[in-house]
Amino acid sequence: MDFFYFPSDKSELIIPILTLFLFIGLAFVAVYFMVRRSKKEEERFEEDYKERIEEVEKELKE
């Protein structure tokens, strides 16, 4: 049983290559949305705990 299949007609490779690019594109989109969501959560965290962050920074300076 052959593990790799290399067709003699290279046009058979079009569909697997398009599928590969589709999944790579979807992975980039997923990462983009995760980064965007993470930035929003970071901003919300900083707003909610702004006073506590300032207190800790003061303590570290002393």
Phi and psi restraints in degrees (range 20) as a CNS / XPLOR table:
assign (resid 1 and name C) (resid 2 and name N)
       (resid 2 and name CA) (resid 2 and name C) 1.0 -83.2 20.0 2
assign (resid 2 and name N) (resid 2 and name CA)
       (resid 2 and name C) (resid 3 and name N) 1.0 131.7 20.0 2
assign (resid 2 and name C) (resid 3 and name N)
       (resid 3 and name CA) (resid 3 and name C) 1.0 -79.1 20.0 2
assign (resid 3 and name N) (resid 3 and name CA)
       (resid 3 and name C) (resid 4 and name N) 1.0 -43.4 20.0 2
assign (resid 3 and name C) (resid 4 and name N)
       (resid 4 and name CA) (resid 4 and name C) 1.0 -98.1 20.0 2
assign (resid 4 and name N) (resid 4 and name CA)
       (resid 4 and name C) (resid 5 and name N) 1.0 140.6 20.0 2
assign (resid 4 and name C) (resid 5 and name N)
       (resid 5 and name CA) (resid 5 and name C) 1.0 -123.2 20.0 2
assign (resid 5 and name N) (resid 5 and name CA)
       (resid 5 and name C) (resid 6 and name N) 1.0 114.2 20.0 2
assign (resid 5 and name C) (resid 6 and name N)
       (resid 6 and name CA) (resid 6 and name C) 1.0 -113.4 20.0 2
assign (resid 6 and name N) (resid 6 and name CA)
       (resid 6 and name C) (resid 7 and name N) 1.0 103.2 20.0 2
assign (resid 6 and name C) (resid 7 and name N)
       (resid 7 and name CA) (resid 7 and name C) 1.0 -70.3 20.0 2
assign (resid 7 and name N) (resid 7 and name CA)
       (resid 7 and name C) (resid 8 and name N) 1.0 148.1 20.0 2
assign (resid 7 and name C) (resid 8 and name N)
       (resid 8 and name CA) (resid 8 and name C) 1.0 -74.0 20.0 2
assign (resid 8 and name N) (resid 8 and name CA)
       (resid 8 and name C) (resid 9 and name N) 1.0 -30.2 20.0 2
assign (resid 8 and name C) (resid 9 and name N)
       (resid 9 and name CA) (resid 9 and name C) 1.0 -91.0 20.0 2
assign (resid 9 and name N) (resid 9 and name CA)
       (resid 9 and name C) (resid 10 and name N) 1.0 108.7 20.0 2
assign (resid 9 and name C) (resid 10 and name N)
       (resid 10 and name CA) (resid 10 and name C) 1.0 -69.4 20.0 2
assign (resid 10 and name N) (resid 10 and name CA)
       (resid 10 and name C) (resid 11 and name N) 1.0 -12.8 20.0 2
assign (resid 10 and name C) (resid 11 and name N)
       (resid 11 and name CA) (resid 11 and name C) 1.0 -68.8 20.0 2
assign (resid 11 and name N) (resid 11 and name CA)
       (resid 11 and name C) (resid 12 and name N) 1.0 -16.9 20.0 2
assign (resid 11 and name C) (resid 12 and name N)
       (resid 12 and name CA) (resid 12 and name C) 1.0 -71.7 20.0 2
assign (resid 12 and name N) (resid 12 and name CA)
       (resid 12 and name C) (resid 13 and name N) 1.0 -13.5 20.0 2
assign (resid 12 and name C) (resid 13 and name N)
       (resid 13 and name CA) (resid 13 and name C) 1.0 -86.2 20.0 2
assign (resid 13 and name N) (resid 13 and name CA)
       (resid 13 and name C) (resid 14 and name N) 1.0 -8.4 20.0 2
assign (resid 13 and name C) (resid 14 and name N)
       (resid 14 and name CA) (resid 14 and name C) 1.0 -62.5 20.0 2
assign (resid 14 and name N) (resid 14 and name CA)
       (resid 14 and name C) (resid 15 and name N) 1.0 -48.7 20.0 2
assign (resid 14 and name C) (resid 15 and name N)
       (resid 15 and name CA) (resid 15 and name C) 1.0 -64.1 20.0 2
assign (resid 15 and name N) (resid 15 and name CA)
       (resid 15 and name C) (resid 16 and name N) 1.0 -46.9 20.0 2
assign (resid 15 and name C) (resid 16 and name N)
       (resid 16 and name CA) (resid 16 and name C) 1.0 -62.3 20.0 2
assign (resid 16 and name N) (resid 16 and name CA)
       (resid 16 and name C) (resid 17 and name N) 1.0 -36.3 20.0 2
assign (resid 16 and name C) (resid 17 and name N)
       (resid 17 and name CA) (resid 17 and name C) 1.0 -67.8 20.0 2
assign (resid 17 and name N) (resid 17 and name CA)
       (resid 17 and name C) (resid 18 and name N) 1.0 -42.2 20.0 2
assign (resid 17 and name C) (resid 18 and name N)
       (resid 18 and name CA) (resid 18 and name C) 1.0 -62.9 20.0 2
assign (resid 18 and name N) (resid 18 and name CA)
       (resid 18 and name C) (resid 19 and name N) 1.0 -39.1 20.0 2
assign (resid 18 and name C) (resid 19 and name N)
       (resid 19 and name CA) (resid 19 and name C) 1.0 -64.0 20.0 2
assign (resid 19 and name N) (resid 19 and name CA)
       (resid 19 and name C) (resid 20 and name N) 1.0 -42.0 20.0 2
assign (resid 19 and name C) (resid 20 and name N)
       (resid 20 and name CA) (resid 20 and name C) 1.0 -60.5 20.0 2
assign (resid 20 and name N) (resid 20 and name CA)
       (resid 20 and name C) (resid 21 and name N) 1.0 -46.7 20.0 2
assign (resid 20 and name C) (resid 21 and name N)
       (resid 21 and name CA) (resid 21 and name C) 1.0 -64.8 20.0 2
assign (resid 21 and name N) (resid 21 and name CA)
       (resid 21 and name C) (resid 22 and name N) 1.0 -35.1 20.0 2
assign (resid 21 and name C) (resid 22 and name N)
       (resid 22 and name CA) (resid 22 and name C) 1.0 -61.9 20.0 2
assign (resid 22 and name N) (resid 22 and name CA)
       (resid 22 and name C) (resid 23 and name N) 1.0 -47.5 20.0 2
assign (resid 22 and name C) (resid 23 and name N)
       (resid 23 and name CA) (resid 23 and name C) 1.0 -68.7 20.0 2
assign (resid 23 and name N) (resid 23 and name CA)
       (resid 23 and name C) (resid 24 and name N) 1.0 -35.3 20.0 2
assign (resid 23 and name C) (resid 24 and name N)
       (resid 24 and name CA) (resid 24 and name C) 1.0 -64.7 20.0 2
assign (resid 24 and name N) (resid 24 and name CA)
       (resid 24 and name C) (resid 25 and name N) 1.0 -43.0 20.0 2
assign (resid 24 and name C) (resid 25 and name N)
       (resid 25 and name CA) (resid 25 and name C) 1.0 -62.2 20.0 2
assign (resid 25 and name N) (resid 25 and name CA)
       (resid 25 and name C) (resid 26 and name N) 1.0 -43.4 20.0 2
assign (resid 25 and name C) (resid 26 and name N)
       (resid 26 and name CA) (resid 26 and name C) 1.0 -64.1 20.0 2
assign (resid 26 and name N) (resid 26 and name CA)
       (resid 26 and name C) (resid 27 and name N) 1.0 -34.9 20.0 2
assign (resid 26 and name C) (resid 27 and name N)
       (resid 27 and name CA) (resid 27 and name C) 1.0 -65.6 20.0 2
assign (resid 27 and name N) (resid 27 and name CA)
       (resid 27 and name C) (resid 28 and name N) 1.0 -42.1 20.0 2
assign (resid 27 and name C) (resid 28 and name N)
       (resid 28 and name CA) (resid 28 and name C) 1.0 -63.7 20.0 2
assign (resid 28 and name N) (resid 28 and name CA)
       (resid 28 and name C) (resid 29 and name N) 1.0 -40.7 20.0 2
assign (resid 28 and name C) (resid 29 and name N)
       (resid 29 and name CA) (resid 29 and name C) 1.0 -63.4 20.0 2
assign (resid 29 and name N) (resid 29 and name CA)
       (resid 29 and name C) (resid 30 and name N) 1.0 -42.4 20.0 2
assign (resid 29 and name C) (resid 30 and name N)
       (resid 30 and name CA) (resid 30 and name C) 1.0 -63.1 20.0 2
assign (resid 30 and name N) (resid 30 and name CA)
       (resid 30 and name C) (resid 31 and name N) 1.0 -43.9 20.0 2
assign (resid 30 and name C) (resid 31 and name N)
       (resid 31 and name CA) (resid 31 and name C) 1.0 -65.1 20.0 2
assign (resid 31 and name N) (resid 31 and name CA)
       (resid 31 and name C) (resid 32 and name N) 1.0 -39.7 20.0 2
assign (resid 31 and name C) (resid 32 and name N)
       (resid 32 and name CA) (resid 32 and name C) 1.0 -59.5 20.0 2
assign (resid 32 and name N) (resid 32 and name CA)
       (resid 32 and name C) (resid 33 and name N) 1.0 -46.3 20.0 2
assign (resid 32 and name C) (resid 33 and name N)
       (resid 33 and name CA) (resid 33 and name C) 1.0 -67.9 20.0 2
assign (resid 33 and name N) (resid 33 and name CA)
       (resid 33 and name C) (resid 34 and name N) 1.0 -34.5 20.0 2
assign (resid 33 and name C) (resid 34 and name N)
       (resid 34 and name CA) (resid 34 and name C) 1.0 -65.9 20.0 2
assign (resid 34 and name N) (resid 34 and name CA)
       (resid 34 and name C) (resid 35 and name N) 1.0 -41.7 20.0 2
assign (resid 34 and name C) (resid 35 and name N)
       (resid 35 and name CA) (resid 35 and name C) 1.0 -65.6 20.0 2
assign (resid 35 and name N) (resid 35 and name CA)
       (resid 35 and name C) (resid 36 and name N) 1.0 -42.9 20.0 2
assign (resid 35 and name C) (resid 36 and name N)
       (resid 36 and name CA) (resid 36 and name C) 1.0 -62.6 20.0 2
assign (resid 36 and name N) (resid 36 and name CA)
       (resid 36 and name C) (resid 37 and name N) 1.0 -43.0 20.0 2
assign (resid 36 and name C) (resid 37 and name N)
       (resid 37 and name CA) (resid 37 and name C) 1.0 -65.2 20.0 2
assign (resid 37 and name N) (resid 37 and name CA)
       (resid 37 and name C) (resid 38 and name N) 1.0 -39.3 20.0 2
assign (resid 37 and name C) (resid 38 and name N)
       (resid 38 and name CA) (resid 38 and name C) 1.0 -63.4 20.0 2
assign (resid 38 and name N) (resid 38 and name CA)
       (resid 38 and name C) (resid 39 and name N) 1.0 -40.3 20.0 2
assign (resid 38 and name C) (resid 39 and name N)
       (resid 39 and name CA) (resid 39 and name C) 1.0 -63.8 20.0 2
assign (resid 39 and name N) (resid 39 and name CA)
       (resid 39 and name C) (resid 40 and name N) 1.0 -40.2 20.0 2
assign (resid 39 and name C) (resid 40 and name N)
       (resid 40 and name CA) (resid 40 and name C) 1.0 -63.9 20.0 2
assign (resid 40 and name N) (resid 40 and name CA)
       (resid 40 and name C) (resid 41 and name N) 1.0 -41.6 20.0 2
assign (resid 40 and name C) (resid 41 and name N)
       (resid 41 and name CA) (resid 41 and name C) 1.0 -65.7 20.0 2
assign (resid 41 and name N) (resid 41 and name CA)
       (resid 41 and name C) (resid 42 and name N) 1.0 -37.5 20.0 2
assign (resid 41 and name C) (resid 42 and name N)
       (resid 42 and name CA) (resid 42 and name C) 1.0 -64.0 20.0 2
assign (resid 42 and name N) (resid 42 and name CA)
       (resid 42 and name C) (resid 43 and name N) 1.0 -43.8 20.0 2
assign (resid 42 and name C) (resid 43 and name N)
       (resid 43 and name CA) (resid 43 and name C) 1.0 -62.7 20.0 2
assign (resid 43 and name N) (resid 43 and name CA)
       (resid 43 and name C) (resid 44 and name N) 1.0 -42.9 20.0 2
assign (resid 43 and name C) (resid 44 and name N)
       (resid 44 and name CA) (resid 44 and name C) 1.0 -64.3 20.0 2
assign (resid 44 and name N) (resid 44 and name CA)
       (resid 44 and name C) (resid 45 and name N) 1.0 -39.2 20.0 2
assign (resid 44 and name C) (resid 45 and name N)
       (resid 45 and name CA) (resid 45 and name C) 1.0 -63.0 20.0 2
assign (resid 45 and name N) (resid 45 and name CA)
       (resid 45 and name C) (resid 46 and name N) 1.0 -44.7 20.0 2
assign (resid 45 and name C) (resid 46 and name N)
       (resid 46 and name CA) (resid 46 and name C) 1.0 -65.1 20.0 2
assign (resid 46 and name N) (resid 46 and name CA)
       (resid 46 and name C) (resid 47 and name N) 1.0 -35.5 20.0 2
assign (resid 46 and name C) (resid 47 and name N)
       (resid 47 and name CA) (resid 47 and name C) 1.0 -67.2 20.0 2
assign (resid 47 and name N) (resid 47 and name CA)
       (resid 47 and name C) (resid 48 and name N) 1.0 -43.9 20.0 2
assign (resid 47 and name C) (resid 48 and name N)
       (resid 48 and name CA) (resid 48 and name C) 1.0 -68.3 20.0 2
assign (resid 48 and name N) (resid 48 and name CA)
       (resid 48 and name C) (resid 49 and name N) 1.0 -36.1 20.0 2
assign (resid 48 and name C) (resid 49 and name N)
       (resid 49 and name CA) (resid 49 and name C) 1.0 -114.7 20.0 2
assign (resid 49 and name N) (resid 49 and name CA)
       (resid 49 and name C) (resid 50 and name N) 1.0 27.3 20.0 2
assign (resid 49 and name C) (resid 50 and name N)
       (resid 50 and name CA) (resid 50 and name C) 1.0 -58.7 20.0 2
assign (resid 50 and name N) (resid 50 and name CA)
       (resid 50 and name C) (resid 51 and name N) 1.0 -45.8 20.0 2
assign (resid 50 and name C) (resid 51 and name N)
       (resid 51 and name CA) (resid 51 and name C) 1.0 -62.3 20.0 2
assign (resid 51 and name N) (resid 51 and name CA)
       (resid 51 and name C) (resid 52 and name N) 1.0 -44.2 20.0 2
assign (resid 51 and name C) (resid 52 and name N)
       (resid 52 and name CA) (resid 52 and name C) 1.0 -66.3 20.0 2
assign (resid 52 and name N) (resid 52 and name CA)
       (resid 52 and name C) (resid 53 and name N) 1.0 -38.1 20.0 2
assign (resid 52 and name C) (resid 53 and name N)
       (resid 53 and name CA) (resid 53 and name C) 1.0 -63.4 20.0 2
assign (resid 53 and name N) (resid 53 and name CA)
       (resid 53 and name C) (resid 54 and name N) 1.0 -42.6 20.0 2
assign (resid 53 and name C) (resid 54 and name N)
       (resid 54 and name CA) (resid 54 and name C) 1.0 -63.8 20.0 2
assign (resid 54 and name N) (resid 54 and name CA)
       (resid 54 and name C) (resid 55 and name N) 1.0 -39.6 20.0 2
assign (resid 54 and name C) (resid 55 and name N)
       (resid 55 and name CA) (resid 55 and name C) 1.0 -61.6 20.0 2
assign (resid 55 and name N) (resid 55 and name CA)
       (resid 55 and name C) (resid 56 and name N) 1.0 -45.3 20.0 2
assign (resid 55 and name C) (resid 56 and name N)
       (resid 56 and name CA) (resid 56 and name C) 1.0 -65.9 20.0 2
assign (resid 56 and name N) (resid 56 and name CA)
       (resid 56 and name C) (resid 57 and name N) 1.0 -40.7 20.0 2
assign (resid 56 and name C) (resid 57 and name N)
       (resid 57 and name CA) (resid 57 and name C) 1.0 -63.2 20.0 2
assign (resid 57 and name N) (resid 57 and name CA)
       (resid 57 and name C) (resid 58 and name N) 1.0 -37.5 20.0 2
assign (resid 57 and name C) (resid 58 and name N)
       (resid 58 and name CA) (resid 58 and name C) 1.0 -63.3 20.0 2
assign (resid 58 and name N) (resid 58 and name CA)
       (resid 58 and name C) (resid 59 and name N) 1.0 -45.0 20.0 2
assign (resid 58 and name C) (resid 59 and name N)
       (resid 59 and name CA) (resid 59 and name C) 1.0 -62.2 20.0 2
assign (resid 59 and name N) (resid 59 and name CA)
       (resid 59 and name C) (resid 60 and name N) 1.0 -37.1 20.0 2
assign (resid 59 and name C) (resid 60 and name N)
       (resid 60 and name CA) (resid 60 and name C) 1.0 -70.1 20.0 2
assign (resid 60 and name N) (resid 60 and name CA)
       (resid 60 and name C) (resid 61 and name N) 1.0 -31.5 20.0 2
assign (resid 60 and name C) (resid 61 and name N)
       (resid 61 and name CA) (resid 61 and name C) 1.0 -71.1 20.0 2
assign (resid 61 and name N) (resid 61 and name CA)
       (resid 61 and name C) (resid 62 and name N) 1.0 -28.5 20.0 2
